[in-house]
């Protein structure tokens, strides 16, 4: 076994097996995806009868069957491991440190992307919105944020939406907070992660935060993207973002990472950041 891979494996097998049987967990994922047993049967090529027997515990799924059904239901890798553990199998996916030697090519690629994006902000976050990496351009975003939000682990959602964080500087806080919480809600739907649900429950208590059930936010019909409009001194900086993920990740750490790059939404913002950086880029 590869030495780096061997170092990663212990971190993924210390979790206790789920207390719920694997059939019940599979049924939960089917309901979460709003599939009937017949729809899952069609999507997976497994008979509806077999799906029913697996869910009610009348038959015991093989390791391969669990992974096949999980793929058909688009279950995230971390939760696929939980399904395997619930069935008494070892996990399929390792969880490695980003600093591990086998991760060196990925880390180098992320560092290159972050550096190339300067002087505009860019961050890498994990599943829980904790900051993993950032470039120098992020200093534009953290101006004035209370120090408690800048100590590891730095949670980007809390730092953005808390009244002692970035919130007072966001001109369009209502619509932008609504956008961020919609993203988090979609993530909860995809993963079923209770820690993300707890984070959502905390964030909606912050003053001024808007969620989908609130009165409709009036958007500018001339906008093609929703920017974050940020006060910086006497200026209003405006950014839109792009999000990148690793499409072929087979490691839990990499599967959970997202690179969010902030781009200037107008010429004023582009000029201001280039001037702040000395016009080097």
C-alpha contacts under 8 A as a table, 3 or more apart, distances in Angstrom:
res1	aa1	res2	aa2	distance
1	X	5	X	7.08
1	X	6	X	6.49
2	X	5	X	5.20
2	X	6	X	6.14
3	X	6	X	5.07
3	X	7	X	6.45
4	X	7	X	5.21
4	X	8	X	6.61
4	X	100	X	7.04
4	X	101	X	6.65
4	X	102	X	6.01
5	X	8	X	5.12
5	X	9	X	6.47
5	X	94	X	7.83
5	X	96	X	7.91
5	X	102	X	7.63
6	X	9	X	5.42
6	X	10	X	7.59
7	X	10	X	6.66
7	X	96	X	7.84
8	X	11	X	5.85
8	X	12	X	7.32
8	X	94	X	5.97
8	X	95	X	5.76
8	X	96	X	4.81
8	X	97	X	7.51
9	X	12	X	5.50
9	X	13	X	6.75
9	X	94	X	5.48
9	X	95	X	6.91
9	X	96	X	7.83
10	X	13	X	5.45
10	X	14	X	6.55
11	X	14	X	6.21
11	X	94	X	7.54
11	X	95	X	6.29
11	X	96	X	7.61
12	X	15	X	6.78
12	X	91	X	7.15
12	X	93	X	7.65
12	X	94	X	5.77
12	X	95	X	5.84
13	X	16	X	7.85
13	X	90	X	7.27
13	X	91	X	6.85
16	X	85	X	7.64
17	X	82	X	6.95
17	X	85	X	4.81
17	X	86	X	5.04
17	X	88	X	7.43
18	X	21	X	7.28
18	X	82	X	6.58
18	X	83	X	7.73
18	X	85	X	6.66
18	X	86	X	4.93
19	X	86	X	7.14
20	X	24	X	6.54
20	X	25	X	6.74
20	X	86	X	6.99
21	X	24	X	5.45
21	X	25	X	6.47
21	X	57	X	7.93
21	X	86	X	5.91
21	X	87	X	6.99
22	X	25	X	4.98
22	X	26	X	6.10
22	X	55	X	7.59
22	X	83	X	5.81
22	X	84	X	7.70
22	X	86	X	5.18
22	X	87	X	5.45
23	X	26	X	5.10
23	X	27	X	6.18
23	X	54	X	5.38
23	X	55	X	3.80
23	X	56	X	6.03
23	X	57	X	5.85
24	X	27	X	5.05
24	X	28	X	6.19
24	X	55	X	5.67
24	X	56	X	7.09
25	X	28	X	4.96
25	X	29	X	6.38
25	X	83	X	6.98
26	X	29	X	5.13
26	X	30	X	6.22
26	X	55	X	6.52
26	X	70	X	7.78
26	X	83	X	7.63
27	X	30	X	4.98
27	X	31	X	6.18
27	X	55	X	5.81
28	X	31	X	5.16
28	X	32	X	6.08
29	X	32	X	4.87
29	X	33	X	6.20
29	X	73	X	7.00
29	X	75	X	7.44
30	X	33	X	5.21
30	X	34	X	6.14
30	X	35	X	5.31
30	X	36	X	7.15
30	X	37	X	7.74
30	X	40	X	7.43
30	X	73	X	6.73
31	X	34	X	4.76
31	X	35	X	5.96
31	X	36	X	7.52
32	X	35	X	7.76
32	X	189	X	7.16
33	X	73	X	6.83
35	X	38	X	7.78
35	X	39	X	5.56
35	X	40	X	6.00
36	X	39	X	5.05
36	X	40	X	6.27
37	X	40	X	5.16
37	X	41	X	6.08
37	X	48	X	5.66
37	X	51	X	6.54
37	X	52	X	6.99
38	X	41	X	4.89
38	X	42	X	6.22
38	X	47	X	7.88
38	X	48	X	5.32
39	X	42	X	5.13
39	X	43	X	6.15
40	X	43	X	5.01
40	X	44	X	5.91
40	X	46	X	7.79
40	X	48	X	7.54
40	X	51	X	7.91
40	X	72	X	7.38
40	X	73	X	7.65
41	X	44	X	5.30
41	X	45	X	5.47
41	X	46	X	4.86
41	X	47	X	5.18
41	X	48	X	5.04
41	X	51	X	6.95
42	X	45	X	5.38
42	X	46	X	7.12
42	X	47	X	7.73
43	X	72	X	6.24
44	X	68	X	7.22
44	X	69	X	6.35
44	X	72	X	5.59
46	X	50	X	6.63
46	X	51	X	6.88
47	X	50	X	5.22
47	X	51	X	6.36
48	X	51	X	4.98
48	X	52	X	6.12
49	X	52	X	5.09
49	X	53	X	6.21
50	X	53	X	5.06
50	X	54	X	6.11
50	X	59	X	7.99
51	X	54	X	5.20
51	X	55	X	6.20
52	X	55	X	5.23
52	X	56	X	6.24
53	X	56	X	5.38
53	X	57	X	6.02
53	X	58	X	4.87
53	X	59	X	5.49
54	X	57	X	5.22
54	X	58	X	6.12
54	X	59	X	5.17
54	X	60	X	6.25
54	X	61	X	6.37
55	X	58	X	7.74
56	X	59	X	7.95
57	X	60	X	6.63
61	X	64	X	7.99
61	X	65	X	5.81
61	X	66	X	6.30
61	X	87	X	7.74
62	X	65	X	5.07
62	X	66	X	6.34
63	X	66	X	5.28
63	X	67	X	6.42
63	X	84	X	6.79
63	X	89	X	6.79
64	X	67	X	5.23
64	X	68	X	6.04
65	X	68	X	4.97
65	X	69	X	6.10
66	X	69	X	5.33
66	X	70	X	5.98
66	X	83	X	7.18
66	X	84	X	6.93
67	X	70	X	5.00
67	X	71	X	6.07
67	X	80	X	6.87
67	X	84	X	7.98
68	X	71	X	5.22
68	X	72	X	6.33
69	X	72	X	4.97
69	X	73	X	6.21
70	X	73	X	5.07
70	X	74	X	6.04
70	X	75	X	5.15
70	X	80	X	6.37
71	X	74	X	4.87
71	X	75	X	6.08
72	X	75	X	7.81
75	X	79	X	6.33
75	X	80	X	6.25
75	X	190	X	7.44
75	X	191	X	7.14
76	X	79	X	5.43
76	X	80	X	6.26
76	X	190	X	7.55
76	X	191	X	6.31
77	X	80	X	4.93
77	X	81	X	6.47
77	X	93	X	6.94
77	X	250	X	7.73
77	X	252	X	6.47
77	X	255	X	7.32
78	X	81	X	5.36
78	X	82	X	6.72
78	X	93	X	7.57
78	X	252	X	6.09
79	X	82	X	4.86
79	X	83	X	6.36
79	X	191	X	7.42
80	X	83	X	5.08
80	X	84	X	6.37
80	X	91	X	7.90
80	X	92	X	7.87
81	X	84	X	5.11
81	X	85	X	6.21
81	X	90	X	7.77
81	X	91	X	4.71
81	X	92	X	6.11
81	X	93	X	6.70
82	X	85	X	5.08
82	X	86	X	6.14
82	X	91	X	7.47
83	X	86	X	5.12
83	X	87	X	6.43
84	X	87	X	5.17
84	X	88	X	6.37
84	X	89	X	5.01
84	X	90	X	6.35
84	X	91	X	5.91
84	X	92	X	7.80
85	X	88	X	5.01
85	X	89	X	5.17
85	X	90	X	6.00
85	X	91	X	6.40
86	X	89	X	7.43
91	X	94	X	7.59
93	X	250	X	6.39
93	X	251	X	5.74
93	X	252	X	6.52
94	X	250	X	7.74
94	X	251	X	5.32
94	X	252	X	6.17
95	X	251	X	5.55
95	X	252	X	4.84
95	X	253	X	5.51
96	X	100	X	6.69
96	X	103	X	7.90
96	X	251	X	6.92
96	X	252	X	7.39
96	X	253	X	6.16
97	X	100	X	5.22
97	X	103	X	7.68
97	X	253	X	7.12
98	X	103	X	5.75
98	X	104	X	7.78
98	X	107	X	6.72
98	X	253	X	7.25
99	X	103	X	6.48
99	X	104	X	7.09
99	X	107	X	7.54
100	X	103	X	5.39
100	X	104	X	6.91
101	X	104	X	5.30
102	X	105	X	7.52
103	X	106	X	5.43
103	X	107	X	6.10
104	X	107	X	5.09
104	X	108	X	6.00
105	X	108	X	5.12
105	X	109	X	6.21
106	X	109	X	5.09
106	X	110	X	6.24
107	X	110	X	5.15
107	X	111	X	6.12
108	X	111	X	5.12
108	X	112	X	6.10
109	X	112	X	5.08
109	X	113	X	6.24
110	X	113	X	5.15
110	X	114	X	6.18
111	X	114	X	5.18
111	X	115	X	6.08
112	X	115	X	5.20
112	X	116	X	6.00
113	X	116	X	5.21
113	X	117	X	6.25
114	X	117	X	5.32
114	X	118	X	6.90
114	X	122	X	5.95
114	X	123	X	7.35
114	X	134	X	6.72
114	X	135	X	5.38
115	X	118	X	5.59
115	X	135	X	6.16
115	X	136	X	7.97
117	X	120	X	5.72
117	X	121	X	7.06
117	X	122	X	6.84
117	X	135	X	7.91
117	X	261	X	7.56
118	X	121	X	6.50
118	X	122	X	7.83
118	X	135	X	6.80
118	X	136	X	6.68
118	X	137	X	5.55
118	X	281	X	7.46
119	X	136	X	7.02
119	X	137	X	4.86
119	X	273	X	6.10
119	X	274	X	6.23
119	X	277	X	6.19
119	X	281	X	7.04
120	X	137	X	4.90
120	X	138	X	7.37
120	X	261	X	7.80
120	X	262	X	6.18
120	X	263	X	6.41
120	X	264	X	7.52
120	X	273	X	6.79
121	X	134	X	7.75
121	X	135	X	6.41
121	X	136	X	7.07
121	X	137	X	4.09
121	X	138	X	4.46
121	X	139	X	7.74
121	X	140	X	7.37
121	X	141	X	7.58
121	X	261	X	6.30
121	X	262	X	5.31
121	X	263	X	7.67
122	X	134	X	5.86
122	X	135	X	5.85
122	X	137	X	6.89
122	X	138	X	6.44
122	X	259	X	7.15
122	X	260	X	5.68
122	X	261	X	4.31
122	X	262	X	5.84
123	X	131	X	7.04
123	X	132	X	7.54
123	X	133	X	5.75
123	X	134	X	4.35
123	X	135	X	6.72
123	X	138	X	7.52
123	X	259	X	5.77
123	X	260	X	5.43
123	X	261	X	6.59
124	X	131	X	6.14
124	X	132	X	5.38
124	X	133	X	4.96
124	X	134	X	6.21
124	X	257	X	6.62
124	X	258	X	5.55
124	X	259	X	4.39
124	X	260	X	6.30
125	X	128	X	7.60
125	X	129	X	5.18
125	X	130	X	5.32
125	X	131	X	4.61
125	X	132	X	5.18
125	X	133	X	7.08
125	X	156	X	7.87
125	X	257	X	5.69
125	X	258	X	5.48
125	X	259	X	6.61
125	X	260	X	7.94
126	X	129	X	5.25
126	X	130	X	5.51
126	X	131	X	6.77
126	X	132	X	6.64
126	X	253	X	7.73
126	X	256	X	5.29
126	X	257	X	4.60
126	X	258	X	6.44
127	X	130	X	7.42
127	X	256	X	4.81
127	X	257	X	6.38
127	X	258	X	7.85
128	X	155	X	7.63
128	X	195	X	7.75
128	X	196	X	6.50
129	X	155	X	5.54
129	X	156	X	5.57
129	X	157	X	6.34
130	X	153	X	6.17
130	X	154	X	5.42
130	X	155	X	4.28
130	X	156	X	5.97
131	X	134	X	7.48
131	X	153	X	6.98
131	X	154	X	5.44
131	X	155	X	6.11
131	X	156	X	6.37
134	X	138	X	6.65
135	X	138	X	5.93
136	X	139	X	5.98
137	X	140	X	5.96
137	X	141	X	7.86
138	X	141	X	5.23
138	X	142	X	6.57
139	X	142	X	5.25
139	X	143	X	6.36
140	X	143	X	5.93
140	X	232	X	7.97
141	X	166	X	7.48
142	X	145	X	5.51
142	X	166	X	6.95
144	X	165	X	7.56
144	X	166	X	7.47
145	X	149	X	6.97
145	X	150	X	7.64
145	X	159	X	7.42
145	X	164	X	6.37
145	X	165	X	4.58
145	X	166	X	5.85
146	X	149	X	5.88
146	X	150	X	7.26
146	X	164	X	5.72
146	X	165	X	5.87
147	X	150	X	5.11
147	X	151	X	6.78
148	X	151	X	5.72
149	X	154	X	6.02
149	X	155	X	7.29
149	X	158	X	7.52
149	X	159	X	5.54
149	X	165	X	6.92
150	X	153	X	8.00
150	X	154	X	5.67
150	X	159	X	7.84
151	X	154	X	5.78
154	X	159	X	7.50
155	X	158	X	5.51
155	X	159	X	6.14
156	X	159	X	5.05
156	X	160	X	6.00
157	X	160	X	5.21
157	X	161	X	6.13
157	X	180	X	7.94
157	X	203	X	7.90
158	X	161	X	5.41
158	X	162	X	5.52
158	X	165	X	7.40
158	X	203	X	7.04
159	X	162	X	5.91
159	X	164	X	7.88
159	X	165	X	4.79
159	X	166	X	6.09
160	X	165	X	5.69
160	X	166	X	4.65
160	X	167	X	5.75
161	X	165	X	6.52
161	X	166	X	6.38
161	X	167	X	5.06
161	X	177	X	6.83
161	X	203	X	7.20
161	X	206	X	7.12
161	X	209	X	7.36
162	X	165	X	4.95
162	X	166	X	6.89
162	X	167	X	5.93
162	X	203	X	7.75
162	X	206	X	6.10
162	X	207	X	7.81
163	X	166	X	7.07
163	X	167	X	5.33
163	X	168	X	6.19
163	X	206	X	7.19
163	X	207	X	7.01
164	X	167	X	7.21
164	X	168	X	7.63
165	X	168	X	7.34
166	X	169	X	5.71
166	X	170	X	6.77
167	X	170	X	5.35
167	X	173	X	6.61
168	X	171	X	7.78
169	X	230	X	5.51
169	X	231	X	5.04
169	X	232	X	7.57
170	X	173	X	5.12
170	X	228	X	6.91
170	X	229	X	5.70
170	X	230	X	4.67
170	X	231	X	6.40
171	X	228	X	7.81
171	X	229	X	5.39
171	X	230	X	5.91
171	X	231	X	6.82
172	X	175	X	5.88
172	X	176	X	6.06
172	X	228	X	6.85
172	X	229	X	6.09
173	X	176	X	5.13
173	X	177	X	5.71
173	X	208	X	7.51
173	X	209	X	7.45
174	X	177	X	5.40
174	X	178	X	6.26
174	X	208	X	6.44
174	X	209	X	5.98
174	X	210	X	5.57
174	X	217	X	7.51
175	X	178	X	5.06
175	X	179	X	6.26
175	X	210	X	7.07
175	X	217	X	6.08
175	X	219	X	7.93
176	X	179	X	4.97
176	X	180	X	6.33
176	X	226	X	7.64
176	X	227	X	7.73
176	X	228	X	6.42
177	X	180	X	5.12
177	X	181	X	6.17
177	X	209	X	5.62
177	X	210	X	5.97
177	X	211	X	7.57
178	X	181	X	5.24
178	X	182	X	6.11
178	X	209	X	6.90
178	X	210	X	4.92
178	X	211	X	4.97
178	X	212	X	6.58
179	X	182	X	5.14
179	X	183	X	6.38
180	X	183	X	5.11
180	X	184	X	6.32
181	X	184	X	4.89
181	X	185	X	5.98
181	X	200	X	7.20
181	X	211	X	6.54
182	X	185	X	5.00
182	X	186	X	6.23
182	X	211	X	7.35
182	X	212	X	7.22
183	X	186	X	5.22
183	X	187	X	6.28
184	X	187	X	4.97
184	X	188	X	6.25
184	X	196	X	7.58
184	X	200	X	7.04
185	X	188	X	5.05
185	X	189	X	6.29
185	X	200	X	7.50
186	X	189	X	5.00
186	X	190	X	6.29
187	X	190	X	5.11
187	X	191	X	6.13
187	X	192	X	7.99
188	X	191	X	5.23
188	X	192	X	5.10
188	X	193	X	5.94
188	X	194	X	8.00
188	X	196	X	6.20
188	X	197	X	6.48
189	X	192	X	5.66
193	X	196	X	5.42
193	X	197	X	6.51
194	X	197	X	4.86
194	X	198	X	6.19
195	X	198	X	5.02
195	X	199	X	6.27
196	X	199	X	4.94
196	X	200	X	6.18
197	X	200	X	5.07
197	X	201	X	6.19
198	X	201	X	5.00
198	X	202	X	6.29
199	X	202	X	5.12
199	X	203	X	6.19
200	X	203	X	5.16
200	X	204	X	6.30
201	X	204	X	5.67
201	X	205	X	7.06
202	X	205	X	5.63
202	X	206	X	7.40
203	X	206	X	5.57
203	X	209	X	7.63
204	X	209	X	6.04
204	X	210	X	7.35
204	X	211	X	7.36
205	X	209	X	7.43
206	X	209	X	5.85
210	X	214	X	6.19
211	X	214	X	5.60
212	X	215	X	7.92
212	X	216	X	7.80
219	X	223	X	7.91
220	X	223	X	5.64
221	X	224	X	7.98
223	X	226	X	6.84
225	X	240	X	6.83
226	X	240	X	6.61
227	X	238	X	6.03
227	X	239	X	5.11
227	X	240	X	4.57
227	X	241	X	7.69
227	X	265	X	7.00
228	X	238	X	5.66
228	X	239	X	5.34
228	X	240	X	6.44
229	X	236	X	6.26
229	X	237	X	5.64
229	X	238	X	4.43
229	X	239	X	6.62
230	X	236	X	5.40
230	X	237	X	4.99
230	X	238	X	6.15
231	X	234	X	7.14
231	X	235	X	5.86
231	X	236	X	4.57
231	X	237	X	6.19
232	X	235	X	5.25
232	X	236	X	6.04
232	X	237	X	6.72
236	X	269	X	7.73
237	X	264	X	7.77
237	X	268	X	7.29
237	X	269	X	4.99
238	X	264	X	6.01
238	X	265	X	5.30
238	X	266	X	6.61
238	X	269	X	6.07
239	X	262	X	5.83
239	X	263	X	5.29
239	X	264	X	4.63
239	X	265	X	4.85
239	X	266	X	7.86
239	X	269	X	7.71
240	X	262	X	5.75
240	X	263	X	5.44
240	X	264	X	6.59
240	X	265	X	5.93
241	X	260	X	6.40
241	X	261	X	5.38
241	X	262	X	4.47
241	X	263	X	5.93
242	X	260	X	5.64
242	X	261	X	5.30
242	X	262	X	6.73
242	X	263	X	7.89
243	X	258	X	6.52
243	X	259	X	5.54
243	X	260	X	4.47
243	X	261	X	6.47
244	X	258	X	5.71
244	X	259	X	5.02
244	X	260	X	6.47
245	X	255	X	7.65
245	X	257	X	6.43
245	X	258	X	4.95
245	X	259	X	6.41
246	X	249	X	5.59
246	X	254	X	6.89
246	X	255	X	6.60
246	X	257	X	7.58
246	X	258	X	7.80
249	X	252	X	7.65
249	X	254	X	5.74
249	X	255	X	5.14
250	X	254	X	7.37
250	X	255	X	6.82
251	X	254	X	5.42
251	X	255	X	6.05
252	X	255	X	5.01
252	X	256	X	6.20
253	X	256	X	5.42
253	X	257	X	6.62
254	X	257	X	5.27
264	X	267	X	7.22
264	X	269	X	5.45
264	X	270	X	5.33
265	X	269	X	6.98
265	X	270	X	7.87
266	X	269	X	5.63
266	X	270	X	6.57
267	X	270	X	5.04
267	X	271	X	6.07
268	X	271	X	5.26
268	X	272	X	6.02
269	X	272	X	5.11
269	X	273	X	6.24
270	X	273	X	5.55
270	X	274	X	6.22
271	X	274	X	5.18
271	X	275	X	6.02
272	X	275	X	5.20
272	X	276	X	6.19
273	X	276	X	5.00
273	X	277	X	6.25
274	X	277	X	5.18
274	X	278	X	6.29
274	X	279	X	4.67
274	X	280	X	7.14
274	X	281	X	6.69
275	X	278	X	5.04
275	X	279	X	5.05
276	X	279	X	7.24
277	X	280	X	6.46
277	X	281	X	7.94
